[in-house]
Amino acid sequence: MKRFFSNPLAPLLAGACLRLLFVFRFSANSGDTVLYEQFASNWLKFGKFAMDINGQPTPVDLRMPGYPAVLAVIYALTGRSGEAARLPVMLVQSAVDLLACVLIAALAALLAQVAGKTEKSSRVFITALWLAALCPFTANYVAVPLTEVWAVFFTALASLLICLLAAQASGTIPAAAARWRALRSPAQTALLAGAAVGLGTLFRPETPLLLVTSVLALGHFWVRQGKTKLWIRTSLFMGLACAAMLLPWTIRNAVTLHEFQPLTPKDAMLPNEVNPLGFMAWEKTWLYRVRDAYLVTWKLNDEEIHFEDIPPWAFDTQDERDRVSAVLEKYNDDLTWNEDQDAEFAKLARERTARHPFRTYLSIPLRRSLRIWFTPRIELLPNISGHVFPLAYQWEEDPVDQRVTLSFFLVNLILAATAICGAWKLWRYPSVRAPLAVLVAYILLRTLFLTTLEAPEPRYTLVCFPALLALAAQAFSRSHLQLHGSPSETVR
C-alpha cells in the first residue's frame, strides 16, 4: 500500500478520475463561455478575432486571444464548434490540469531542495502531487470552458522557473536541477520564465503581476547581496520575453483597432455602451459578496435591476435609497444605461466615500479579500447554495446542502492554514527565502489587486493555488524540514 501511494501514477490516476467526474456529472458554463466560443468560431470561419454585433463579426479587444485560439484549434481538429465541442474541450483541459499538478509538485520539491532537504524532496513531490491532483477547487474548473485551467498551468510553470532562477542566482540550486541542459544559466531561465508569463497573459491579462512581484522580491534580496547587475539583467530578460509573447496581439490591435493595447481594456465596453464608472464607484462603497454581483453588477445593460435585491448596507440614508430607486426605475424602462444615470451614481459614490472613507478604502476591500479566499468554492456544483452562515438557519433549511457546503469550506480553510504553516517552516531557512518571497508576494499582490475590482469572484484566486499547494505540501510532509542543527546551517 505504501508503494502504491508513493508511485506518481497513483495521484495522477486519482486526479484523472476526479476530473472526469466533474466533466460528466457537473459540467457547467458561464456568460464568458459563450463569448469565448463566439470568438473561436469567428476566428476559424472568417480569420479574425471578432464577436457578433448586430449580426456582423466585428473585431474587438474585449478578451485576450489565448483561450479562443485553443478553442479554434480544437474546433478545427474535431470538426465541432460551440456547445457540440465542449466535451473535447473539457477533456483537453483535464489533461492540461494534470500537467499543472506535476508542475506544482516539481515546485514543491524544488523549494525543499533549496532549503537543503534534497533527500526529502521526493516525498514532498508526491505529497504535493496528491494535494494538487485531489484539490477540488482547481479540478472542477476543467468542467467549464473558461480560462482558469490554462491560467493555473502557465502560472505554475512560470512560478517553477522563477523559483529555479532564484536558486541558480543564489548558488543553492540542487545538483540534479543544475543538470537541466536547457537551464544552465540564470539568463536562460529568465527568458523561459518571462515567456511563460507572456503566454499566461494571453489567457489572463493580470498574469504580469507575477512578473512584478518576482522583480521586486528578487531585487530585495539580490541588491542587498551585491547582485544588482544580475537583477537588472534577469529582470530585463524576463520583461522582454514576456513582451515578445504579447507582440502579435499588440500589433493586431494597432493595425485593426488603431490602438496601443497589449492587454485588454480594464473596462471592456462595446462601442455603443456607456462606461458605468460612476455605478462601479458606487458599488465599491458596499459590494463585497459575489451573490450581489449576480443580482446587481452583471445585470447592467442586460436585465432589470430590482431595488429590493440591493442589500441594506448599500445605503446610509433614506435620501440615498430614494435616489437609487428613482434611477433604477428609469433604467428598467429600457435597460439602457446613460450618462446622466451614471453621473448620479458617481455623485452617490463621492458622498458615501467622503462620509466613510475608512469603509470604502479599507473595510470593504478587506471584506472582499476574506470572501474570495474563505469560501466553499462550489460555484459549479448544481443545487448547492454555498451559504455557510448562519449555521443553525442553514442547517434547518437544508441539512444536506449545509453538510456539503461546510465540508468544502473547511477543506479550503485547512488548505490555507497548512500553506501558511509550510511557508513559516520554509522561512526559517535563509537559502529558500528569495523564492519563497516571490510566491508569498504574488499571493498578497494578487489579493490586493482583486479587492480593487468591482465584482471579484473566488475563481480569480485560483492562479494562486500553485503556490498555495506547493507550500501546503511542506507542512503535510512529515517534518521534512527538521534538520540536525539549526535552519541557518542549510546548504548555501
Wavefront OBJ file of the C-alpha trace (Angstrom):
o trace
v 0.000 0.000 0.000
v 2.853 2.374 0.833
v 4.399 1.665 -2.550
v 1.085 2.475 -4.232
v 0.758 5.878 -2.581
v 4.398 6.748 -3.320
v 4.005 5.998 -7.029
v 3.420 9.243 -9.010
v 0.962 7.449 -11.279
v -1.415 6.860 -8.353
v -2.271 10.539 -7.679
v -2.425 11.236 -11.415
v -4.878 8.383 -11.884
v -6.962 9.562 -8.925
v -6.831 13.113 -10.261
v -7.960 11.954 -13.687
v -10.944 10.154 -12.146
v -11.890 13.251 -10.152
v -11.724 15.449 -13.232
v -13.758 13.035 -15.315
v -16.356 13.011 -12.545
v -16.671 16.778 -12.821
v -16.741 16.607 -16.626
v -19.504 14.019 -16.897
v -21.563 14.869 -13.815
v -21.012 18.541 -13.004
v -20.136 20.303 -16.256
v -21.165 23.954 -16.467
v -20.761 27.144 -18.451
v -20.944 30.887 -17.936
v -21.633 34.039 -19.895
v -17.960 34.226 -20.801
v -18.111 30.662 -22.166
v -20.468 31.716 -24.959
v -18.320 34.769 -25.691
v -15.115 32.718 -25.987
v -16.875 30.223 -28.243
v -18.068 33.055 -30.450
v -14.531 34.430 -30.742
v -13.183 30.986 -31.659
v -15.876 30.290 -34.259
v -15.436 33.661 -35.961
v -11.662 33.262 -35.900
v -11.962 29.882 -37.598
v -14.613 30.946 -40.127
v -13.524 34.493 -41.001
v -9.887 34.565 -39.913
v -10.373 37.417 -37.467
v -10.793 37.852 -33.726
v -14.347 39.167 -33.636
v -17.680 38.959 -31.886
v -21.144 39.233 -33.378
v -22.523 42.766 -33.117
v -25.794 43.458 -34.938
v -25.353 40.211 -36.833
v -21.886 41.088 -38.114
v -18.487 39.735 -36.917
v -16.825 42.848 -35.526
v -13.164 42.970 -34.372
v -12.876 43.798 -30.650
v -10.335 43.605 -27.840
v -12.710 42.603 -25.032
v -10.793 39.404 -24.162
v -7.264 38.083 -24.563
v -6.804 35.761 -27.570
v -5.197 32.725 -25.897
v -8.290 30.778 -24.945
v -10.217 31.454 -28.175
v -7.102 30.256 -30.047
v -7.144 26.972 -28.102
v -10.856 26.541 -28.809
v -10.324 27.272 -32.504
v -7.633 24.572 -32.713
v -9.919 22.042 -31.007
v -12.778 23.021 -33.321
v -10.537 22.513 -36.351
v -9.341 19.106 -35.139
v -12.731 17.751 -34.089
v -14.946 19.311 -36.734
v -17.227 20.555 -33.957
v -17.812 24.013 -32.544
v -19.602 25.779 -29.738
v -21.654 23.627 -27.387
v -21.071 20.496 -29.500
v -17.322 20.761 -28.869
v -17.457 21.282 -25.118
v -16.730 17.649 -24.235
v -13.421 17.507 -26.140
v -12.554 20.949 -24.754
v -13.105 19.707 -21.205
v -11.084 16.549 -21.818
v -8.171 18.624 -23.108
v -8.465 20.844 -20.055
v -8.354 17.769 -17.820
v -5.036 16.732 -19.356
v -3.614 20.254 -19.050
v -4.687 20.460 -15.414
v -2.938 17.171 -14.620
v 0.222 18.570 -16.193
v -0.193 21.588 -13.927
v -0.325 19.192 -10.958
v 3.084 17.811 -11.982
v 4.483 21.350 -12.210
v 3.106 22.170 -8.761
v 4.728 19.041 -7.353
v 8.025 19.984 -9.012
v 7.764 23.463 -7.472
v 7.218 21.972 -4.010
v 10.173 19.610 -4.440
v 12.387 22.465 -5.622
v 11.563 24.518 -2.524
v 12.505 21.570 -0.316
v 15.752 21.049 -2.242
v 16.742 24.697 -1.997
v 16.052 24.529 1.743
v 18.718 21.810 1.889
v 16.382 18.818 2.036
v 17.341 17.066 -1.192
v 16.909 13.641 0.387
v 13.285 14.504 1.307
v 12.312 16.190 -1.960
v 10.806 13.047 -3.497
v 8.423 12.750 -0.526
v 7.467 16.397 -0.885
v 6.922 15.860 -4.618
v 4.490 13.009 -4.008
v 2.695 14.915 -1.242
v 2.222 17.952 -3.457
v 1.124 15.776 -6.363
v -1.597 14.171 -4.237
v -2.732 17.580 -2.950
v -2.866 19.108 -6.422
v -4.476 16.092 -8.090
v -7.244 15.830 -5.492
v -7.808 19.563 -4.976
v -11.496 20.011 -5.922
v -11.194 23.782 -6.217
v -8.977 23.594 -9.294
v -10.209 20.248 -10.633
v -13.815 21.400 -11.021
v -12.826 24.124 -13.482
v -11.834 21.571 -16.112
v -15.598 21.060 -16.490
v -16.332 24.587 -17.658
v -14.960 26.277 -20.806
v -13.139 29.167 -19.144
v -9.535 30.347 -18.901
v -8.860 29.157 -15.333
v -7.205 25.821 -16.185
v -4.779 27.433 -18.612
v -4.055 30.350 -16.293
v -3.203 27.934 -13.472
v -0.959 25.889 -15.784
v 1.111 28.838 -17.005
v 1.278 30.356 -13.519
v 2.608 27.052 -12.167
v 5.181 26.863 -14.979
v 6.300 30.463 -14.512
v 6.466 30.077 -10.715
v 8.645 26.981 -11.053
v 11.026 28.746 -13.446
v 11.228 31.906 -11.348
v 11.980 29.934 -8.185
v 14.604 27.973 -10.118
v 16.070 31.287 -11.267
v 16.288 32.486 -7.659
v 18.037 29.274 -6.664
v 20.500 29.492 -9.572
v 21.456 33.049 -8.744
v 21.964 32.314 -5.035
v 24.043 29.205 -5.652
v 21.593 26.942 -3.847
v 20.398 25.117 -6.944
v 20.362 21.352 -6.368
v 22.797 19.331 -8.434
v 20.035 17.368 -10.139
v 18.281 20.529 -11.261
v 21.562 22.107 -12.337
v 21.959 19.341 -14.893
v 18.887 20.509 -16.783
v 20.604 21.121 -20.085
v 18.359 23.972 -21.199
v 18.622 25.837 -17.885
v 22.327 26.166 -17.173
v 22.309 29.927 -16.601
v 20.010 32.463 -14.942
v 19.692 34.275 -18.282
v 18.171 31.244 -19.995
v 15.850 30.580 -17.091
v 14.794 34.237 -17.012
v 13.902 34.135 -20.704
v 11.826 30.992 -20.258
v 10.121 32.412 -17.153
v 9.244 35.632 -18.971
v 7.900 33.652 -21.930
v 5.732 31.568 -19.581
v 4.326 34.747 -18.026
v 3.685 36.147 -21.501
v 1.842 33.024 -22.621
v -0.216 33.114 -19.430
v -1.054 36.755 -20.151
v -2.615 35.686 -23.442
v -5.189 33.879 -21.300
v -5.498 36.204 -18.282
v -4.355 39.857 -18.579
v -3.377 40.070 -14.880
v -0.629 37.434 -15.201
v 2.183 40.069 -15.360
v 1.523 40.632 -11.652
v 3.711 37.545 -11.167
v 6.481 39.275 -13.106
v 6.135 42.414 -10.982
v 6.345 40.518 -7.693
v 9.300 38.493 -8.974
v 11.265 41.597 -9.911
v 10.513 43.291 -6.587
v 11.123 40.237 -4.381
v 14.318 39.154 -6.134
v 15.543 42.750 -6.171
v 15.106 42.945 -2.396
v 17.475 40.001 -1.902
v 19.891 40.389 -4.789
v 20.612 44.110 -4.389
v 21.424 43.537 -0.718
v 23.775 40.732 -1.783
v 25.603 42.953 -4.262
v 23.999 41.316 -7.317
v 22.427 44.451 -8.733
v 23.685 43.833 -12.280
v 22.330 40.287 -12.229
v 18.967 41.567 -11.010
v 18.772 44.214 -13.740
v 19.826 41.749 -16.430
v 17.413 38.979 -15.464
v 14.565 41.457 -14.951
v 15.205 42.823 -18.436
v 15.274 39.337 -19.933
v 12.012 38.364 -18.257
v 10.325 41.580 -19.355
v 11.494 41.272 -22.956
v 10.445 37.620 -23.215
v 7.025 38.454 -21.808
v 6.621 41.371 -24.209
v 7.650 39.177 -27.143
v 4.750 36.811 -26.444
v 2.347 39.765 -26.479
v 3.781 41.415 -29.592
v 1.480 39.756 -32.186
v -1.617 40.711 -30.164
v -0.335 44.261 -29.724
v 0.328 44.584 -33.468
v -3.127 43.218 -34.246
v -4.783 45.823 -32.030
v -2.680 48.603 -33.542
v -3.466 47.593 -37.132
v -7.104 46.531 -36.721
v -8.368 48.805 -33.948
v -5.820 51.634 -34.244
v -4.888 51.499 -30.571
v -1.902 50.559 -28.445
v -3.351 47.809 -26.295
v -1.037 44.902 -25.326
v -3.643 43.627 -22.853
v -7.389 44.131 -22.678
v -9.003 47.374 -21.519
v -9.800 47.430 -17.820
v -13.374 48.416 -18.579
v -14.254 46.462 -21.703
v -17.237 48.104 -23.358
v -18.935 47.840 -26.716
v -18.841 50.980 -28.900
v -22.479 51.892 -28.185
v -22.306 51.385 -24.406
v -21.678 53.979 -21.689
v -18.801 53.041 -19.417
v -20.516 52.802 -15.975
v -17.618 54.248 -13.988
v -19.954 56.043 -11.582
v -22.017 52.919 -10.991
v -18.875 50.860 -10.305
v -17.518 53.531 -7.964
v -20.788 53.353 -6.018
v -20.565 49.568 -5.838
v -17.076 49.779 -4.369
v -18.566 51.526 -1.333
v -20.650 48.495 -0.346
v -20.315 45.369 -2.560
v -18.179 42.529 -1.203
v -20.345 39.419 -1.816
v -20.296 37.635 -5.163
v -24.036 36.975 -4.951
v -24.643 40.734 -5.143
v -22.640 40.848 -8.376
v -25.104 38.373 -9.881
v -28.082 40.368 -8.621
v -26.813 43.835 -9.483
v -23.498 44.252 -11.302
v -23.820 41.767 -14.140
v -27.394 42.750 -14.943
v -26.420 46.225 -16.102
v -27.321 46.829 -19.772
v -28.889 43.384 -19.944
v -31.601 42.795 -17.330
v -33.724 44.690 -14.862
v -32.034 45.540 -11.568
v -34.512 45.150 -8.746
v -34.150 47.644 -5.933
v -35.088 45.052 -3.319
v -32.072 42.922 -4.368
v -29.661 45.588 -3.143
v -28.599 44.891 0.482
v -29.446 47.453 3.176
v -25.784 48.356 3.873
v -25.608 49.924 0.400
v -27.493 52.914 1.846
v -26.678 55.313 4.648
v -29.822 57.436 4.483
v -33.376 57.334 3.188
v -32.382 60.000 0.661
v -29.856 57.582 -0.855
v -32.487 54.881 -1.113
v -34.889 57.228 -2.880
v -32.249 58.435 -5.368
v -31.102 54.918 -6.245
v -34.679 53.719 -6.596
v -35.533 56.594 -8.925
v -32.539 55.985 -11.211
v -33.125 52.230 -11.382
v -36.796 52.787 -12.209
v -35.777 54.827 -15.262
v -33.104 52.301 -16.239
v -35.544 49.381 -16.037
v -37.822 51.061 -18.575
v -35.427 50.465 -21.493
v -32.476 48.530 -19.945
v -30.035 51.107 -21.322
v -27.545 52.838 -19.054
v -26.949 56.503 -19.887
v -24.510 59.191 -18.802
v -26.997 61.049 -16.587
v -27.773 57.906 -14.609
v -24.087 57.137 -14.231
v -23.359 60.685 -13.091
v -25.935 60.338 -10.298
v -24.265 57.161 -9.042
v -20.851 58.825 -9.261
v -22.187 61.580 -7.012
v -23.540 58.987 -4.572
v -20.143 57.273 -4.523
v -18.339 60.528 -3.706
v -20.790 61.329 -0.922
v -20.531 57.872 0.641
v -16.737 57.882 0.428
v -16.481 61.361 1.949
v -18.793 60.248 4.755
v -16.948 56.985 5.458
v -13.536 56.840 3.727
v -12.418 54.008 6.019
v -15.278 51.872 4.730
v -14.530 52.445 1.049
v -10.745 52.162 1.165
v -10.202 49.564 3.878
v -13.285 47.857 5.300
v -14.947 46.818 2.014
v -11.644 45.719 0.335
v -10.802 43.670 3.435
v -14.222 42.008 3.384
v -13.787 41.286 -0.311
v -10.424 39.612 0.256
v -11.854 37.444 3.030
v -14.835 36.491 0.878
v -12.814 35.447 -2.156
v -10.380 33.391 -0.081
v -12.515 31.846 2.649
v -15.381 30.410 0.667
v -16.678 26.896 -0.072
v -15.702 27.407 -3.753
v -18.601 25.345 -5.066
v -19.908 27.775 -7.666
v -20.066 24.993 -10.252
v -21.900 22.393 -8.179
v -25.638 22.287 -9.021
v -28.303 22.723 -6.358
v -25.785 23.743 -3.677
v -26.288 27.212 -2.218
v -22.765 27.806 -0.951
v -24.147 29.612 2.112
v -22.291 28.727 5.320
v -23.686 31.213 7.806
v -25.804 31.434 9.883
v -25.072 27.805 10.692
v -28.276 26.978 12.575
v -30.552 28.553 9.984
v -28.812 26.910 7.019
v -28.896 23.520 8.764
v -32.608 23.843 9.433
v -33.309 24.903 5.841
v -31.354 22.103 4.122
v -29.016 19.874 6.172
v -27.609 18.095 3.077
v -26.766 21.400 1.445
v -25.187 22.598 4.691
v -23.053 19.459 5.084
v -21.658 19.728 1.550
v -21.092 23.453 1.802
v -19.469 23.252 5.218
v -17.217 20.368 4.129
v -15.846 22.342 1.191
v -15.499 25.428 3.360
v -13.423 23.512 5.918
v -11.237 21.914 3.238
v -10.493 25.357 1.830
v -9.738 26.669 5.318
v -7.410 23.751 6.129
v -5.554 24.155 2.847
v -4.944 27.850 3.505
v -3.827 27.139 7.083
v -1.374 24.413 6.047
v 0.060 26.658 3.328
v 0.755 29.318 5.948
v 2.345 26.676 8.151
v 4.508 25.422 5.272
v 5.626 28.950 4.410
v 6.521 29.570 8.053
v 8.659 26.428 8.163
v 10.466 27.336 4.964
v 11.150 30.905 6.085
v 13.429 29.581 8.815
v 15.919 28.611 6.105
v 17.744 31.610 4.574
v 18.602 29.713 1.390
v 14.956 29.449 0.355
v 13.754 32.920 1.341
v 14.096 34.506 -2.111
v 11.866 32.021 -3.998
v 9.502 31.868 -1.026
v 9.206 35.658 -1.034
v 8.262 35.542 -4.727
v 5.378 33.143 -4.072
v 4.052 34.877 -0.959
v 4.365 38.334 -2.504
v 2.409 37.160 -5.544
v -0.442 35.829 -3.396
v -0.597 39.109 -1.474
v -0.379 41.357 -4.534
v -2.925 39.267 -6.417
v -5.314 39.521 -3.479
v -4.785 43.271 -3.229
v -5.470 43.635 -6.948
v -8.698 41.644 -6.708
v -10.050 43.921 -3.983
v -9.966 46.810 -6.484
v -12.337 45.066 -8.904
v -15.994 45.979 -8.834
v -17.043 42.307 -8.686
v -14.216 39.955 -7.655
v -15.024 36.260 -7.995
v -13.435 33.472 -5.921
v -12.228 31.804 -9.131
v -9.839 34.713 -9.674
v -7.714 33.395 -6.791
v -7.155 30.006 -8.468
v -3.912 31.222 -10.052
v -2.543 31.470 -6.504
v -3.164 27.767 -5.921
v 0.124 26.526 -7.449
v 1.969 28.471 -4.745
v -0.622 27.567 -2.115
v -0.451 23.826 -2.806
v 3.348 23.787 -3.061
v 3.612 25.496 0.321
v 0.964 23.254 1.887
v 2.980 20.196 0.845
v 5.836 21.403 3.039
v 3.565 21.211 6.094
v 1.921 17.904 5.183
v 5.213 16.127 4.553
v 6.244 14.661 7.880
v 8.584 17.188 9.488
v 10.854 17.084 6.469
v 12.366 20.402 7.490
v 13.735 19.140 10.793
v 17.482 19.014 10.333
v 20.241 18.075 12.708
v 21.323 21.558 13.623
v 19.801 24.978 13.049
v 17.939 26.088 9.941
v 20.701 28.553 9.145
v 23.046 25.630 8.575
v 21.300 24.566 5.395
v 23.169 24.475 2.111
v 24.340 27.878 0.962
l 1 2 3 4 5 6 7 8 9 10 11 12 13 14 15 16 17 18 19 20 21 22 23 24 25 26 27 28 29 30 31 32 33 34 35 36 37 38 39 40 41 42 43 44 45 46 47 48 49 50 51 52 53 54 55 56 57 58 59 60 61 62 63 64 65 66 67 68 69 70 71 72 73 74 75 76 77 78 79 80 81 82 83 84 85 86 87 88 89 90 91 92 93 94 95 96 97 98 99 100 101 102 103 104 105 106 107 108 109 110 111 112 113 114 115 116 117 118 119 120 121 122 123 124 125 126 127 128 129 130 131 132 133 134 135 136 137 138 139 140 141 142 143 144 145 146 147 148 149 150 151 152 153 154 155 156 157 158 159 160 161 162 163 164 165 166 167 168 169 170 171 172 173 174 175 176 177 178 179 180 181 182 183 184 185 186 187 188 189 190 191 192 193 194 195 196 197 198 199 200 201 202 203 204 205 206 207 208 209 210 211 212 213 214 215 216 217 218 219 220 221 222 223 224 225 226 227 228 229 230 231 232 233 234 235 236 237 238 239 240 241 242 243 244 245 246 247 248 249 250 251 252 253 254 255 256 257 258 259 260 261 262 263 264 265 266 267 268 269 270 271 272 273 274 275 276 277 278 279 280 281 282 283 284 285 286 287 288 289 290 291 292 293 294 295 296 297 298 299 300 301 302 303 304 305 306 307 308 309 310 311 312 313 314 315 316 317 318 319 320 321 322 323 324 325 326 327 328 329 330 331 332 333 334 335 336 337 338 339 340 341 342 343 344 345 346 347 348 349 350 351 352 353 354 355 356 357 358 359 360 361 362 363 364 365 366 367 368 369 370 371 372 373 374 375 376 377 378 379 380 381 382 383 384 385 386 387 388 389 390 391 392 393 394 395 396 397 398 399 400 401 402 403 404 405 406 407 408 409 410 411 412 413 414 415 416 417 418 419 420 421 422 423 424 425 426 427 428 429 430 431 432 433 434 435 436 437 438 439 440 441 442 443 444 445 446 447 448 449 450 451 452 453 454 455 456 457 458 459 460 461 462 463 464 465 466 467 468 469 470 471 472 473 474 475 476 477 478 479 480 481 482 483 484 485 486 487 488 489 490 491 492
